[in-house]
Amino acid sequence: MKLLRVGPVGSERPALLDRDGTLRDLSGLITDVDGGLLADDSVLTRVRDAAESGELPVLSGEGLRIGAPVGRIGKVVGIGLNYFGHAAEIGAEPPAEPILFLKAPDTVVGPDDTVLIPRGSVKTDWEAELGVVIGSTARYLDSAVQGLAHVGGYVLVNDVSEREFQTERGGTWDKGKNCETFTPIGPWLLTADEVPNPQVLDVKLWVNGELKQDGNTSDQIFPVGEVVRYLSHFMTLYPGDVIVTGTPGGVAMGQPEPKPYLRAGDVVEVEITGLGRQRQEFKGA
């Protein structure tokens, strides 16, 4: 299923995009698309049955804002340097273990919302990424197979990053990852049953119409199941938590000088197989 949240910021309502591409209202069945929904198989079944019946109310998409497709996110966990191509382009050795960082849930915005370039920023960068949404509580998992079994769905993410803040200002990466609006997610959450293999997905990103990233999740150093397993030994993952699983080559940081970092007025578009497309205009904060 393709599950969405639509409407003004803070007042989003649950919706579904059916197989014919018609937007349907789910507010008569559920209150939100969140961890509680993903963890409840009986409610998910009821939503699926309603979708297949074709009786859900139709929503007009004209002028309707699409919000992030997951509400009440507990945490956003990032995985750094998780593509061989990305590590190579910045001259880094592939890590022996996953590199972790956290993004505050309040950095999450909708897929087409405006992204703000921080004041004083000269190195704001793009990162097209596959997002994993946890569907059941994961702690101390034994295998990558178990890791995949705890995934509730997949989302498209732009892990916007400020490279000077991230790597030149001391401390952890978090400084360059947590600026406001730095985590556009959506347009929809695709339930895990419709993604039999998350390691065969094309990942693409354009800046002002020019293709910058053209990768595939098969290039991941640590595949999705292993990432979930690994994380579960350092933190408990709860339904609705989001894991941002790394970016392929093609980021501004990996380009020759002068590196084409983002400026106000730039437009970024992101796409992953089956997960839809985003479009953000960048403006000054």
N, C-alpha and C positions, 0 to 999 in steps of 0.2 A: 504494500500500500504506500501511497505518497501522501504523507500527513503534513499539513501546514498550519500556520497561525497567521491570521490576517486581521488587519484593522490598525487603528492608531496605536502609537507607542504606549504601552501600559494597559491597553484595552483590547488586546488581540483575542480573537475567537478561534476555536479549532475548526479546521476544514480539511477536506480531502479532494485530491485531484483524481478523478476516476479514469478508467482505461480509455475512455473516449476524449479525455482532456477537458471534461466539464468539472468546474469547481463546485463542490458540494459542502453544505453547512453541517457540521458535526455537533453544534452547540446543544442540540436536543438530546444527544447521547452522552457526551462527555463535557467536562468543564475546561479541559486544557490538554494539550499534547505535552506530556512531561514524564518524569520517571515513574510516577504512579501508574500511568497508563501502560507504559512499556513493561512494567513488572506484573501486570494483571492479564493473564492469558484469556480469561473469560470475557473481559471487556474488549480486548483486541478482537476476539472472535465475533463479538456482537457488532463491532464497527465494521469488520470485514463482511459479515453477512448483510448488513445494511447497505454497504457499498455495492455489493453484487446484486442486490434487489433493484437498484436503480431508483429507489423511492426517497432518497435523501433530498432535502430542498436544494435547489440550485442557487448559487451565489453569483452575482454579477461581479466580474473581476475588473470592470472599468473603474479606474481611479482608486482602486483598492490597494492599500499598502500591504506588502507581504513582510511579516516579521520573521524573526528567527524561529525555526520550526520546533524548537524545544524550549519550554518554559521552566522556570524555577531550577535552573542549572546549579548543581552544588559546587562543582569545580570544573575547570578547563585545564587539562594537562597537555603540555606540548612535548613533542619528541624532536630533538635537534639533530641535524646531520644524518637523516635517515634514508637518504638516497645516495647511491654510489656516484651518480652524475653530479649531484650538488656538492658532495665532499670534494670531488676532483676539481670542480671549477674554482673553488676557493683555496685549493692547495692543502686540504686537510686529509689526514689519514682516516679511513672509516673507523668509527669508534668500536671498541671491543664490547661495550655494553651501551644500551640506549642512554642518550643524554636527555635529562628531564628538566622542564621548567614549568611554571604555573602561570596561567593568565586569569585575571580576576573575571568572574562572571559578568560584572558590569561593563566590561569592554565589548560584550556581544551586542551586535545590531543586526538588522535585517539585511538580506542579500543585496538590496538596491538602495540602502540608506547612504547618506553622505558620510564619507570618512574624513576626519579632521587631521590635518598635518600639525603636529605639535609646534608650539611657539619655539623658535630657535632651531628647529630641525632642518638639517641639510642632507640627511641620509635616510629618508623614509622609503621603505622597500616593500615589495609585494612577495607573497608566497602562496601559491595555489596548493591546497592540501585536502586530502581525504580525512574527514572527521568521523570518528566512531562514537556512537552513543550507547552507553551501557544499558542493558536491559534487565539484568539481575545482579544482585550483590556479589562481588568477586573479592575473595581474600585467599591468599596462599594457594593459588591454582597450580596444578602439577604439570600441565601441558598446554601447548599452543592450541590443541583441539578444544580443551576446556575454555581457553581464552575466547575462541570464536563463539562458543556456545553461550557466552555471557554478553554477546553483542545484541542490542535491540534494534539497531538501525545505523544507517550511514547518512552523512550530510556533506555538503560542499562548504569549504571554509577558505577564506583568505586570511592567513595569519600575518597581518600587516606588522611590520617591524621597523624600528628606528635603529639603524646599525651603530651610529655613534653612541647613543644611549646604551645600547646592548653590549658593546665590546670595548669602548674607549673611556667610559666614565667610572670604572671600578665596580667591584661587587659582582652580582649575578646578572644573567641575561634579562631578568625581570624588568629592569628599567626600560629596556627597548621593546618590551612586549605588552605593556599594560597601559599604554596611552588610551584615552577615551576613543571609542568607536573602532578599535584595532582588531576586532574579531567578527567580521561579517559572516553569518552562517545562513545557509538555505539556498534555494527557496523551499525545498521540502525535505522531510526525513523519509528515506526509503527503508522500509522494514527489512530486517536481515534475511527474511525468507526469500526476498527477491534479488539477493546478491549472493549467489552460490559460491563465488570466488572473488574476494576483494582484491586479489593480486593480479587482475587482468584489466584494470580500468585506466583509460586514457585521462591524462591530467593536462589541461591547457589553460593558458592565460595570455591575454592581450593587453597592451597599453596603447591607448589612442589608436586602436585598430591594428597595431603591429603585433604579430605573434612573438611572445617572449619565452614562454614555457611550453614545451611539447614533450611531455614525459608519459610514463606508465607506471602504475604501482608495482609492476614486476621488478622494478629497479630498487625497491626498498631493501635496505640492509636488514632490518628487523621487520618481518611481515606482521600483519595485524594481530593474528592470534598470539604470536610471541610477545608483542608489545603489551597486550592485555595481561598475559601470564606474568610477565616481568613486573609490571606496575603493581600487580596484586600482592607482591612481596614487600612493597615499600609503603603502600597506602591501601585502604579499603576503597574499592570502587563501588559506587551506589548507582541505582537506576537513574538515568538522566544526566550523569556525569558525561563529559565530552572529552575525548582524546583526539588531539590534532597530530596526525601521524607523520609529519615531515613534508618537505617540498622537493620536487625534482630540480634539476639544473635549469638555469635561465634567469635567476634573480639578478637584480641590479648590482649587488655586491660582487657577483662573479664576472661582471663585464669589464672590458678594458677601460682605462681612463680616457676621457672623463666618464665616470659611471653615471648611468641615466636614472638617478634617483627621482622619485616622484615630486611633482610640484603642484601647487594649486592650479586647478583647471584640468588636470590629467584625468582620464577616464580609464578605469581598469575593468576588464571583463574576465570572468573565470568560468570554467566548465569542466565537469567530470562525467564520464559515461554514466548515464542513468540518474544523475543527481541534479540535473538542470543547469542553469546558467545565472551568474550574478553580473551586476553592473553597478559600479560605484564611481561617483564623481568625487574627486579629492578637493578639499577646500582648506583654507587656513583656520586654525583654531581661534 
